[in-house]
Amino acid sequence: MDVGGLLSVSLYEGLVFGLLTIGVYLTFRVLAFPDLGVDGSFPLGGAIAAVLIVAGANPFLATLAAFGSGLCAGLITGLLNTKLRISALLSGILMMVALYSVNLRIMGGGNVPLLRDVTSFDLVAQILGVRGGMALSIAFVLLVVAIFVTGLNWFLRTEIGLSLRATGDNEQMVRGLGASTNRNVLLGCAISNGLVALAGALVAQNQGFSDVGMGIGMIVMGLAAVIIGEGVFRPRGITSILLSCLGGTFLYRLFINIALRLGMAPGDLKLITAILVVVVLAIPFIRKKIRGEWMPPAARM
């Protein structure tokens, strides 16, 4: 087994999918908003970026447009919940279903190839005058992740960011202080889906195509990475939380890549992911059961 190649691939995937994990963390952990629309926002970003690049747009602008499309998708999900009073879970499901058709319309079919077009990775290689490869992909994605994570880390420390973080913990208290919880939900959902769509755009450009089914299971992968990151790194502050999302994603992708190198069928990976999430989530319950502590019933909604 090529350890260097394995670590390189896992590092790249840990960075690019780490954006998705951070997006999942914002909705599930910060807002307590189970947004299943992630499975639709991820291919949406890939579709927007691919179609614009094929049409001759600058790859960097196409990537930013993909980020913007994710912001809009998240905003609509939040509006379904805050304005139409549809439950968070159902809002995400409705958005996920709707985006499947939207993505097909955008791409004009099931996929859009990018093998003959200049992507962001190719453009960076041309600017630097070097050949493309895994090292360049890692460096470029690291730069993108650093920019967005630094900006998010700053934003979550502002007054609006602190209000957003408090919304998921105690919505009544936030309302009592005069802040708009609806605004916080809209803002959090928009940022979350924007990061997810950005990840989809980068993945589509690096793999050379965008596919309507590339988002299947992304929400489970994001949750698994969040749980692994929290369990291994035990973050305390917001900076360590964001870094733990990246670290958890790296460990998750490393685990998946090792399983593939050992001969596991790719079709079994979704099952393995689901089992991994169940095991990690069940550990706290099992520990309390052993100690004889009481735990309330699981939330139904």
Secondary structure, DSSP 8 states (H G I E B T S, - for coil): --HHHHHHHHHHHHHHHHHHHHHHHIIIIIS----TTHHHHHHHHHHHHHHHHHTT--HHHHHHHHHHHHHHHHHHHHHHHHTS---HHHHHHHHHHHHHHHHHHHHTSSEEE-TTS--HHHHHHHHHT---SHHHHHHHHHHHHHHHHHHHHHHTTSHHHHHHHHHHH-HHHHHHTT--HHHHHHHHHHHHHHHHHHHHHHHHHHHTEEETTTTTTHHHHHHHHHHHHHHHH---SHHHHHHHHHHHHHHHHHHHHHHHHTT--GGGHHHHHHHHHHHHHHHHHHHHHHHT---------
